[in-house]
Amino acid sequence: MLQKFNLIESRTDSHRLLDLEELAGLLGRSPQTIRKDLSRKPEAVPPRLQLPGTRLLRWRLVDVTDWLALHVEGAGK
């Protein structure tokens, strides 16, 4: 039973929501730069989660890690 719980727990963690500060820390960029990139060059920022009825900036950890994996230099060559 413990193994099953760990699988659910790790899946839940990968779908954890990151706020702007957490994303900035993960990417090694400032929150201000990320905000500017959202409007100037959105391809420089992982895909954002749009929560209906809010203006909150949130990202799913799984989307951020997938986006980072796509940008590994030399990948797919």
PDB file of N, CA, C and O in Angstrom:
ATOM      1  N   MET A   1       0.820  -1.200   0.000  1.00  0.00           N
ATOM      2  CA  MET A   1       0.000   0.000   0.000  1.00  0.00           C
ATOM      3  C   MET A   1       0.858   1.255   0.000  1.00  0.00           C
ATOM      4  O   MET A   1       0.506   2.239  -0.651  1.00  0.00           O
ATOM      5  N   LEU A   2       1.986   1.243   0.721  1.00  0.00           N
ATOM      6  CA  LEU A   2       2.875   2.394   0.801  1.00  0.00           C
ATOM      7  C   LEU A   2       3.429   2.743  -0.575  1.00  0.00           C
ATOM      8  O   LEU A   2       3.530   3.921  -0.918  1.00  0.00           O
ATOM      9  N   GLN A   3       3.787   1.737  -1.365  1.00  0.00           N
ATOM     10  CA  GLN A   3       4.313   1.976  -2.706  1.00  0.00           C
ATOM     11  C   GLN A   3       3.260   2.669  -3.576  1.00  0.00           C
ATOM     12  O   GLN A   3       3.594   3.584  -4.329  1.00  0.00           O
ATOM     13  N   LYS A   4       2.022   2.259  -3.488  1.00  0.00           N
ATOM     14  CA  LYS A   4       0.946   2.875  -4.250  1.00  0.00           C
ATOM     15  C   LYS A   4       0.781   4.344  -3.858  1.00  0.00           C
ATOM     16  O   LYS A   4       0.589   5.199  -4.723  1.00  0.00           O
ATOM     17  N   PHE A   5       0.855   4.637  -2.567  1.00  0.00           N
ATOM     18  CA  PHE A   5       0.739   6.014  -2.084  1.00  0.00           C
ATOM     19  C   PHE A   5       1.887   6.863  -2.618  1.00  0.00           C
ATOM     20  O   PHE A   5       1.667   8.002  -3.030  1.00  0.00           O
ATOM     21  N   ASN A   6       3.100   6.332  -2.617  1.00  0.00           N
ATOM     22  CA  ASN A   6       4.253   7.086  -3.121  1.00  0.00           C
ATOM     23  C   ASN A   6       4.086   7.426  -4.589  1.00  0.00           C
ATOM     24  O   ASN A   6       4.484   8.512  -5.011  1.00  0.00           O
ATOM     25  N   LEU A   7       3.513   6.535  -5.378  1.00  0.00           N
ATOM     26  CA  LEU A   7       3.271   6.796  -6.792  1.00  0.00           C
ATOM     27  C   LEU A   7       2.281   7.947  -6.942  1.00  0.00           C
ATOM     28  O   LEU A   7       2.493   8.847  -7.754  1.00  0.00           O
ATOM     29  N   ILE A   8       1.213   7.922  -6.169  1.00  0.00           N
ATOM     30  CA  ILE A   8       0.222   8.998  -6.226  1.00  0.00           C
ATOM     31  C   ILE A   8       0.842  10.302  -5.754  1.00  0.00           C
ATOM     32  O   ILE A   8       0.610  11.350  -6.357  1.00  0.00           O
ATOM     33  N   GLU A   9       1.622  10.254  -4.691  1.00  0.00           N
ATOM     34  CA  GLU A   9       2.250  11.448  -4.146  1.00  0.00           C
ATOM     35  C   GLU A   9       3.206  12.069  -5.160  1.00  0.00           C
ATOM     36  O   GLU A   9       3.209  13.289  -5.323  1.00  0.00           O
ATOM     37  N   SER A  10       4.020  11.262  -5.846  1.00  0.00           N
ATOM     38  CA  SER A  10       4.963  11.809  -6.817  1.00  0.00           C
ATOM     39  C   SER A  10       4.233  12.372  -8.030  1.00  0.00           C
ATOM     40  O   SER A  10       4.677  13.368  -8.601  1.00  0.00           O
ATOM     41  N   ARG A  11       3.136  11.762  -8.434  1.00  0.00           N
ATOM     42  CA  ARG A  11       2.368  12.288  -9.560  1.00  0.00           C
ATOM     43  C   ARG A  11       1.745  13.628  -9.188  1.00  0.00           C
ATOM     44  O   ARG A  11       1.732  14.562  -9.989  1.00  0.00           O
ATOM     45  N   THR A  12       1.235  13.709  -7.981  1.00  0.00           N
ATOM     46  CA  THR A  12       0.649  14.954  -7.506  1.00  0.00           C
ATOM     47  C   THR A  12       1.700  16.044  -7.456  1.00  0.00           C
ATOM     48  O   THR A  12       1.423  17.182  -7.838  1.00  0.00           O
ATOM     49  N   ASP A  13       2.900  15.725  -6.995  1.00  0.00           N
ATOM     50  CA  ASP A  13       3.970  16.713  -6.911  1.00  0.00           C
ATOM     51  C   ASP A  13       4.341  17.247  -8.288  1.00  0.00           C
ATOM     52  O   ASP A  13       4.625  18.436  -8.430  1.00  0.00           O
ATOM     53  N   SER A  14       4.343  16.382  -9.312  1.00  0.00           N
ATOM     54  CA  SER A  14       4.702  16.838 -10.654  1.00  0.00           C
ATOM     55  C   SER A  14       3.652  17.783 -11.230  1.00  0.00           C
ATOM     56  O   SER A  14       3.952  18.559 -12.137  1.00  0.00           O
ATOM     57  N   HIS A  15       2.429  17.726 -10.715  1.00  0.00           N
ATOM     58  CA  HIS A  15       1.366  18.623 -11.163  1.00  0.00           C
ATOM     59  C   HIS A  15       1.164  19.797 -10.203  1.00  0.00           C
ATOM     60  O   HIS A  15       0.180  20.533 -10.286  1.00  0.00           O
ATOM     61  N   ARG A  16       2.119  19.946  -9.297  1.00  0.00           N
ATOM     62  CA  ARG A  16       2.078  21.056  -8.350  1.00  0.00           C
ATOM     63  C   ARG A  16       2.138  22.374  -9.092  1.00  0.00           C
ATOM     64  O   ARG A  16       2.817  22.479 -10.114  1.00  0.00           O
ATOM     65  N   LEU A  17       1.444  23.373  -8.599  1.00  0.00           N
ATOM     66  CA  LEU A  17       1.447  24.685  -9.231  1.00  0.00           C
ATOM     67  C   LEU A  17       2.577  25.539  -8.670  1.00  0.00           C
ATOM     68  O   LEU A  17       2.803  25.588  -7.461  1.00  0.00           O
ATOM     69  N   LEU A  18       3.274  26.202  -9.568  1.00  0.00           N
ATOM     70  CA  LEU A  18       4.344  27.122  -9.197  1.00  0.00           C
ATOM     71  C   LEU A  18       3.843  28.549  -9.361  1.00  0.00           C
ATOM     72  O   LEU A  18       3.128  28.857 -10.314  1.00  0.00           O
ATOM     73  N   ASP A  19       4.218  29.413  -8.433  1.00  0.00           N
ATOM     74  CA  ASP A  19       3.906  30.831  -8.625  1.00  0.00           C
ATOM     75  C   ASP A  19       5.101  31.493  -9.318  1.00  0.00           C
ATOM     76  O   ASP A  19       6.088  30.829  -9.634  1.00  0.00           O
ATOM     77  N   LEU A  20       5.006  32.780  -9.548  1.00  0.00           N
ATOM     78  CA  LEU A  20       6.045  33.500 -10.287  1.00  0.00           C
ATOM     79  C   LEU A  20       7.397  33.421  -9.587  1.00  0.00           C
ATOM     80  O   LEU A  20       8.421  33.220 -10.239  1.00  0.00           O
ATOM     81  N   GLU A  21       7.406  33.577  -8.281  1.00  0.00           N
ATOM     82  CA  GLU A  21       8.669  33.530  -7.525  1.00  0.00           C
ATOM     83  C   GLU A  21       9.328  32.149  -7.635  1.00  0.00           C
ATOM     84  O   GLU A  21      10.543  32.050  -7.807  1.00  0.00           O
ATOM     85  N   GLU A  22       8.526  31.091  -7.535  1.00  0.00           N
ATOM     86  CA  GLU A  22       9.070  29.732  -7.636  1.00  0.00           C
ATOM     87  C   GLU A  22       9.607  29.468  -9.036  1.00  0.00           C
ATOM     88  O   GLU A  22      10.673  28.873  -9.193  1.00  0.00           O
ATOM     89  N   LEU A  23       8.868  29.912 -10.059  1.00  0.00           N
ATOM     90  CA  LEU A  23       9.333  29.735 -11.429  1.00  0.00           C
ATOM     91  C   LEU A  23      10.639  30.481 -11.645  1.00  0.00           C
ATOM     92  O   LEU A  23      11.574  29.945 -12.240  1.00  0.00           O
ATOM     93  N   ALA A  24      10.705  31.707 -11.167  1.00  0.00           N
ATOM     94  CA  ALA A  24      11.918  32.511 -11.308  1.00  0.00           C
ATOM     95  C   ALA A  24      13.114  31.802 -10.677  1.00  0.00           C
ATOM     96  O   ALA A  24      14.192  31.742 -11.268  1.00  0.00           O
ATOM     97  N   GLY A  25      12.918  31.270  -9.484  1.00  0.00           N
ATOM     98  CA  GLY A  25      13.993  30.548  -8.815  1.00  0.00           C
ATOM     99  C   GLY A  25      14.425  29.310  -9.573  1.00  0.00           C
ATOM    100  O   GLY A  25      15.616  29.011  -9.664  1.00  0.00           O
ATOM    101  N   LEU A  26      13.467  28.598 -10.111  1.00  0.00           N
ATOM    102  CA  LEU A  26      13.758  27.382 -10.869  1.00  0.00           C
ATOM    103  C   LEU A  26      14.527  27.694 -12.155  1.00  0.00           C
ATOM    104  O   LEU A  26      15.425  26.948 -12.545  1.00  0.00           O
ATOM    105  N   LEU A  27      14.165  28.804 -12.811  1.00  0.00           N
ATOM    106  CA  LEU A  27      14.811  29.169 -14.080  1.00  0.00           C
ATOM    107  C   LEU A  27      16.057  30.028 -13.892  1.00  0.00           C
ATOM    108  O   LEU A  27      16.808  30.249 -14.842  1.00  0.00           O
ATOM    109  N   GLY A  28      16.279  30.512 -12.675  1.00  0.00           N
ATOM    110  CA  GLY A  28      17.426  31.372 -12.430  1.00  0.00           C
ATOM    111  C   GLY A  28      17.261  32.744 -13.072  1.00  0.00           C
ATOM    112  O   GLY A  28      18.237  33.345 -13.520  1.00  0.00           O
ATOM    113  N   ARG A  29      16.046  33.231 -13.115  1.00  0.00           N
ATOM    114  CA  ARG A  29      15.732  34.532 -13.704  1.00  0.00           C
ATOM    115  C   ARG A  29      14.946  35.344 -12.692  1.00  0.00           C
ATOM    116  O   ARG A  29      14.417  34.798 -11.724  1.00  0.00           O
ATOM    117  N   SER A  30      14.871  36.633 -12.914  1.00  0.00           N
ATOM    118  CA  SER A  30      14.100  37.467 -11.991  1.00  0.00           C
ATOM    119  C   SER A  30      12.615  37.415 -12.361  1.00  0.00           C
ATOM    120  O   SER A  30      12.266  37.203 -13.523  1.00  0.00           O
ATOM    121  N   PRO A  31      11.752  37.608 -11.374  1.00  0.00           N
ATOM    122  CA  PRO A  31      10.322  37.670 -11.672  1.00  0.00           C
ATOM    123  C   PRO A  31       9.991  38.791 -12.662  1.00  0.00           C
ATOM    124  O   PRO A  31       9.094  38.642 -13.492  1.00  0.00           O
ATOM    125  N   GLN A  32      10.709  39.903 -12.574  1.00  0.00           N
ATOM    126  CA  GLN A  32      10.464  41.021 -13.489  1.00  0.00           C
ATOM    127  C   GLN A  32      10.766  40.633 -14.935  1.00  0.00           C
ATOM    128  O   GLN A  32      10.022  40.998 -15.845  1.00  0.00           O
ATOM    129  N   THR A  33      11.847  39.900 -15.148  1.00  0.00           N
ATOM    130  CA  THR A  33      12.201  39.457 -16.502  1.00  0.00           C
ATOM    131  C   THR A  33      11.143  38.512 -17.049  1.00  0.00           C
ATOM    132  O   THR A  33      10.767  38.604 -18.218  1.00  0.00           O
ATOM    133  N   ILE A  34      10.667  37.613 -16.218  1.00  0.00           N
ATOM    134  CA  ILE A  34       9.634  36.673 -16.660  1.00  0.00           C
ATOM    135  C   ILE A  34       8.363  37.435 -17.030  1.00  0.00           C
ATOM    136  O   ILE A  34       7.743  37.138 -18.051  1.00  0.00           O
ATOM    137  N   ARG A  35       7.970  38.407 -16.219  1.00  0.00           N
ATOM    138  CA  ARG A  35       6.782  39.218 -16.535  1.00  0.00           C
ATOM    139  C   ARG A  35       6.943  39.929 -17.883  1.00  0.00           C
ATOM    140  O   ARG A  35       6.012  39.949 -18.688  1.00  0.00           O
ATOM    141  N   LYS A  36       8.111  40.506 -18.126  1.00  0.00           N
ATOM    142  CA  LYS A  36       8.358  41.189 -19.400  1.00  0.00           C
ATOM    143  C   LYS A  36       8.301  40.204 -20.559  1.00  0.00           C
ATOM    144  O   LYS A  36       7.719  40.500 -21.603  1.00  0.00           O
ATOM    145  N   ASP A  37       8.906  39.037 -20.377  1.00  0.00           N
ATOM    146  CA  ASP A  37       8.916  38.035 -21.441  1.00  0.00           C
ATOM    147  C   ASP A  37       7.527  37.509 -21.761  1.00  0.00           C
ATOM    148  O   ASP A  37       7.260  37.135 -22.902  1.00  0.00           O
ATOM    149  N   LEU A  38       6.645  37.475 -20.784  1.00  0.00           N
ATOM    150  CA  LEU A  38       5.277  37.015 -21.030  1.00  0.00           C
ATOM    151  C   LEU A  38       4.602  37.836 -22.120  1.00  0.00           C
ATOM    152  O   LEU A  38       3.817  37.300 -22.902  1.00  0.00           O
ATOM    153  N   SER A  39       4.901  39.131 -22.180  1.00  0.00           N
ATOM    154  CA  SER A  39       4.274  39.968 -23.207  1.00  0.00           C
ATOM    155  C   SER A  39       5.182  40.187 -24.419  1.00  0.00           C
ATOM    156  O   SER A  39       4.687  40.266 -25.543  1.00  0.00           O
ATOM    157  N   ARG A  40       6.479  40.287 -24.219  1.00  0.00           N
ATOM    158  CA  ARG A  40       7.402  40.574 -25.331  1.00  0.00           C
ATOM    159  C   ARG A  40       7.755  39.355 -26.166  1.00  0.00           C
ATOM    160  O   ARG A  40       7.691  39.389 -27.395  1.00  0.00           O
ATOM    161  N   LYS A  41       8.127  38.284 -25.489  1.00  0.00           N
ATOM    162  CA  LYS A  41       8.507  37.050 -26.196  1.00  0.00           C
ATOM    163  C   LYS A  41       8.074  35.831 -25.388  1.00  0.00           C
ATOM    164  O   LYS A  41       8.864  35.231 -24.659  1.00  0.00           O
ATOM    165  N   PRO A  42       6.808  35.486 -25.537  1.00  0.00           N
ATOM    166  CA  PRO A  42       6.237  34.394 -24.730  1.00  0.00           C
ATOM    167  C   PRO A  42       6.925  33.045 -24.929  1.00  0.00           C
ATOM    168  O   PRO A  42       6.810  32.175 -24.065  1.00  0.00           O
ATOM    169  N   GLU A  43       7.626  32.847 -26.026  1.00  0.00           N
ATOM    170  CA  GLU A  43       8.333  31.573 -26.246  1.00  0.00           C
ATOM    171  C   GLU A  43       9.507  31.405 -25.275  1.00  0.00           C
ATOM    172  O   GLU A  43      10.046  30.307 -25.141  1.00  0.00           O
ATOM    173  N   ALA A  44       9.903  32.484 -24.601  1.00  0.00           N
ATOM    174  CA  ALA A  44      11.006  32.434 -23.649  1.00  0.00           C
ATOM    175  C   ALA A  44      10.546  32.040 -22.241  1.00  0.00           C
ATOM    176  O   ALA A  44      11.332  32.045 -21.294  1.00  0.00           O
ATOM    177  N   VAL A  45       9.271  31.702 -22.124  1.00  0.00           N
ATOM    178  CA  VAL A  45       8.685  31.343 -20.825  1.00  0.00           C
ATOM    179  C   VAL A  45       7.900  30.044 -21.009  1.00  0.00           C
ATOM    180  O   VAL A  45       7.238  29.859 -22.030  1.00  0.00           O
ATOM    181  N   PRO A  46       7.971  29.138 -20.019  1.00  0.00           N
ATOM    182  CA  PRO A  46       7.171  27.912 -20.121  1.00  0.00           C
ATOM    183  C   PRO A  46       5.681  28.234 -20.251  1.00  0.00           C
ATOM    184  O   PRO A  46       5.239  29.305 -19.835  1.00  0.00           O
ATOM    185  N   PRO A  47       4.907  27.310 -20.825  1.00  0.00           N
ATOM    186  CA  PRO A  47       3.465  27.542 -20.967  1.00  0.00           C
ATOM    187  C   PRO A  47       2.805  27.764 -19.609  1.00  0.00           C
ATOM    188  O   PRO A  47       3.052  27.038 -18.646  1.00  0.00           O
ATOM    189  N   ARG A  48       1.975  28.774 -19.564  1.00  0.00           N
ATOM    190  CA  ARG A  48       1.322  29.212 -18.339  1.00  0.00           C
ATOM    191  C   ARG A  48      -0.033  28.537 -18.184  1.00  0.00           C
ATOM    192  O   ARG A  48      -0.696  28.217 -19.170  1.00  0.00           O
ATOM    193  N   LEU A  49      -0.429  28.329 -16.955  1.00  0.00           N
ATOM    194  CA  LEU A  49      -1.757  27.808 -16.646  1.00  0.00           C
ATOM    195  C   LEU A  49      -2.684  28.991 -16.456  1.00  0.00           C
ATOM    196  O   LEU A  49      -2.405  29.878 -15.650  1.00  0.00           O
ATOM    197  N   GLN A  50      -3.781  29.010 -17.191  1.00  0.00           N
ATOM    198  CA  GLN A  50      -4.755  30.091 -17.067  1.00  0.00           C
ATOM    199  C   GLN A  50      -5.927  29.607 -16.237  1.00  0.00           C
ATOM    200  O   GLN A  50      -6.718  28.778 -16.689  1.00  0.00           O
ATOM    201  N   LEU A  51      -6.038  30.122 -15.025  1.00  0.00           N
ATOM    202  CA  LEU A  51      -7.148  29.753 -14.159  1.00  0.00           C
ATOM    203  C   LEU A  51      -8.332  30.643 -14.487  1.00  0.00           C
ATOM    204  O   LEU A  51      -8.217  31.867 -14.418  1.00  0.00           O
ATOM    205  N   PRO A  52      -9.473  30.056 -14.844  1.00  0.00           N
ATOM    206  CA  PRO A  52     -10.640  30.846 -15.223  1.00  0.00           C
ATOM    207  C   PRO A  52     -11.034  31.850 -14.143  1.00  0.00           C
ATOM    208  O   PRO A  52     -11.083  31.530 -12.955  1.00  0.00           O
ATOM    209  N   GLY A  53     -11.309  33.057 -14.584  1.00  0.00           N
ATOM    210  CA  GLY A  53     -11.781  34.086 -13.675  1.00  0.00           C
ATOM    211  C   GLY A  53     -10.711  34.740 -12.824  1.00  0.00           C
ATOM    212  O   GLY A  53     -11.026  35.516 -11.922  1.00  0.00           O
ATOM    213  N   THR A  54      -9.424  34.433 -13.102  1.00  0.00           N
ATOM    214  CA  THR A  54      -8.346  35.036 -12.322  1.00  0.00           C
ATOM    215  C   THR A  54      -7.257  35.569 -13.239  1.00  0.00           C
ATOM    216  O   THR A  54      -7.196  35.237 -14.422  1.00  0.00           O
ATOM    217  N   ARG A  55      -6.412  36.391 -12.671  1.00  0.00           N
ATOM    218  CA  ARG A  55      -5.241  36.879 -13.392  1.00  0.00           C
ATOM    219  C   ARG A  55      -3.968  36.314 -12.770  1.00  0.00           C
ATOM    220  O   ARG A  55      -2.870  36.820 -13.004  1.00  0.00           O
ATOM    221  N   LEU A  56      -4.133  35.259 -11.977  1.00  0.00           N
ATOM    222  CA  LEU A  56      -2.988  34.651 -11.308  1.00  0.00           C
ATOM    223  C   LEU A  56      -2.003  34.076 -12.317  1.00  0.00           C
ATOM    224  O   LEU A  56      -2.403  33.471 -13.312  1.00  0.00           O
ATOM    225  N   LEU A  57      -0.723  34.265 -12.055  1.00  0.00           N
ATOM    226  CA  LEU A  57       0.322  33.656 -12.869  1.00  0.00           C
ATOM    227  C   LEU A  57       0.734  32.359 -12.195  1.00  0.00           C
ATOM    228  O   LEU A  57       1.324  32.372 -11.115  1.00  0.00           O
ATOM    229  N   ARG A  58       0.423  31.242 -12.833  1.00  0.00           N
ATOM    230  CA  ARG A  58       0.754  29.929 -12.297  1.00  0.00           C
ATOM    231  C   ARG A  58       1.249  29.029 -13.418  1.00  0.00           C
ATOM    232  O   ARG A  58       0.840  29.160 -14.571  1.00  0.00           O
ATOM    233  N   TRP A  59       2.146  28.104 -13.050  1.00  0.00           N
ATOM    234  CA  TRP A  59       2.680  27.121 -13.981  1.00  0.00           C
ATOM    235  C   TRP A  59       2.647  25.765 -13.304  1.00  0.00           C
ATOM    236  O   TRP A  59       2.899  25.657 -12.104  1.00  0.00           O
ATOM    237  N   ARG A  60       2.333  24.715 -14.084  1.00  0.00           N
ATOM    238  CA  ARG A  60       2.408  23.357 -13.548  1.00  0.00           C
ATOM    239  C   ARG A  60       3.850  22.898 -13.640  1.00  0.00           C
ATOM    240  O   ARG A  60       4.497  23.089 -14.670  1.00  0.00           O
ATOM    241  N   LEU A  61       4.356  22.302 -12.590  1.00  0.00           N
ATOM    242  CA  LEU A  61       5.737  21.822 -12.571  1.00  0.00           C
ATOM    243  C   LEU A  61       5.998  20.882 -13.742  1.00  0.00           C
ATOM    244  O   LEU A  61       7.063  20.947 -14.356  1.00  0.00           O
ATOM    245  N   VAL A  62       5.055  20.019 -14.058  1.00  0.00           N
ATOM    246  CA  VAL A  62       5.228  19.071 -15.160  1.00  0.00           C
ATOM    247  C   VAL A  62       5.406  19.805 -16.493  1.00  0.00           C
ATOM    248  O   VAL A  62       6.208  19.377 -17.323  1.00  0.00           O
ATOM    249  N   ASP A  63       4.670  20.909 -16.711  1.00  0.00           N
ATOM    250  CA  ASP A  63       4.805  21.676 -17.951  1.00  0.00           C
ATOM    251  C   ASP A  63       6.159  22.371 -18.020  1.00  0.00           C
ATOM    252  O   ASP A  63       6.765  22.461 -19.088  1.00  0.00           O
ATOM    253  N   VAL A  64       6.627  22.860 -16.883  1.00  0.00           N
ATOM    254  CA  VAL A  64       7.926  23.538 -16.847  1.00  0.00           C
ATOM    255  C   VAL A  64       9.050  22.548 -17.144  1.00  0.00           C
ATOM    256  O   VAL A  64       9.955  22.856 -17.921  1.00  0.00           O
ATOM    257  N   THR A  65       9.002  21.367 -16.534  1.00  0.00           N
ATOM    258  CA  THR A  65      10.063  20.388 -16.777  1.00  0.00           C
ATOM    259  C   THR A  65      10.027  19.884 -18.217  1.00  0.00           C
ATOM    260  O   THR A  65      11.082  19.647 -18.806  1.00  0.00           O
ATOM    261  N   ASP A  66       8.844  19.715 -18.793  1.00  0.00           N
ATOM    262  CA  ASP A  66       8.739  19.326 -20.208  1.00  0.00           C
ATOM    263  C   ASP A  66       9.310  20.416 -21.107  1.00  0.00           C
ATOM    264  O   ASP A  66      10.031  20.121 -22.060  1.00  0.00           O
ATOM    265  N   TRP A  67       8.996  21.660 -20.812  1.00  0.00           N
ATOM    266  CA  TRP A  67       9.482  22.800 -21.594  1.00  0.00           C
ATOM    267  C   TRP A  67      11.007  22.882 -21.514  1.00  0.00           C
ATOM    268  O   TRP A  67      11.673  23.110 -22.524  1.00  0.00           O
ATOM    269  N   LEU A  68      11.553  22.698 -20.323  1.00  0.00           N
ATOM    270  CA  LEU A  68      13.006  22.710 -20.160  1.00  0.00           C
ATOM    271  C   LEU A  68      13.661  21.589 -20.962  1.00  0.00           C
ATOM    272  O   LEU A  68      14.704  21.795 -21.582  1.00  0.00           O
ATOM    273  N   ALA A  69      13.057  20.415 -20.952  1.00  0.00           N
ATOM    274  CA  ALA A  69      13.606  19.276 -21.687  1.00  0.00           C
ATOM    275  C   ALA A  69      13.654  19.554 -23.192  1.00  0.00           C
ATOM    276  O   ALA A  69      14.560  19.081 -23.878  1.00  0.00           O
ATOM    277  N   LEU A  70      12.700  20.307 -23.701  1.00  0.00           N
ATOM    278  CA  LEU A  70      12.688  20.660 -25.121  1.00  0.00           C
ATOM    279  C   LEU A  70      13.793  21.637 -25.490  1.00  0.00           C
ATOM    280  O   LEU A  70      14.150  21.767 -26.661  1.00  0.00           O
ATOM    281  N   HIS A  71      14.330  22.316 -24.497  1.00  0.00           N
ATOM    282  CA  HIS A  71      15.328  23.345 -24.757  1.00  0.00           C
ATOM    283  C   HIS A  71      16.742  22.944 -24.361  1.00  0.00           C
ATOM    284  O   HIS A  71      17.613  23.801 -24.211  1.00  0.00           O
ATOM    285  N   VAL A  72      16.974  21.645 -24.190  1.00  0.00           N
ATOM    286  CA  VAL A  72      18.312  21.167 -23.893  1.00  0.00           C
ATOM    287  C   VAL A  72      19.127  21.248 -25.165  1.00  0.00           C
ATOM    288  O   VAL A  72      18.757  20.686 -26.195  1.00  0.00           O
ATOM    289  N   GLU A  73      20.254  21.963 -25.081  1.00  0.00           N
ATOM    290  CA  GLU A  73      21.100  22.144 -26.260  1.00  0.00           C
ATOM    291  C   GLU A  73      21.644  20.788 -26.715  1.00  0.00           C
ATOM    292  O   GLU A  73      22.157  20.000 -25.921  1.00  0.00           O
ATOM    293  N   GLY A  74      21.513  20.551 -28.004  1.00  0.00           N
ATOM    294  CA  GLY A  74      21.992  19.298 -28.587  1.00  0.00           C
ATOM    295  C   GLY A  74      20.982  18.171 -28.538  1.00  0.00           C
ATOM    296  O   GLY A  74      21.246  17.097 -29.079  1.00  0.00           O
ATOM    297  N   ALA A  75      19.849  18.371 -27.916  1.00  0.00           N
ATOM    298  CA  ALA A  75      18.838  17.320 -27.833  1.00  0.00           C
ATOM    299  C   ALA A  75      18.213  17.100 -29.203  1.00  0.00           C
ATOM    300  O   ALA A  75      17.937  18.055 -29.929  1.00  0.00           O
ATOM    301  N   GLY A  76      17.997  15.870 -29.543  1.00  0.00           N
ATOM    302  CA  GLY A  76      17.338  15.544 -30.799  1.00  0.00           C
ATOM    303  C   GLY A  76      18.244  15.614 -32.016  1.00  0.00           C
ATOM    304  O   GLY A  76      17.775  15.485 -33.147  1.00  0.00           O
ATOM    305  N   LYS A  77      19.510  15.813 -31.802  1.00  0.00           N
ATOM    306  CA  LYS A  77      20.445  15.867 -32.946  1.00  0.00           C
ATOM    307  C   LYS A  77      21.099  14.546 -33.167  1.00  0.00           C
ATOM    308  O   LYS A  77      21.911  14.405 -34.081  1.00  0.00           O
TER     309      LYS A  77
END
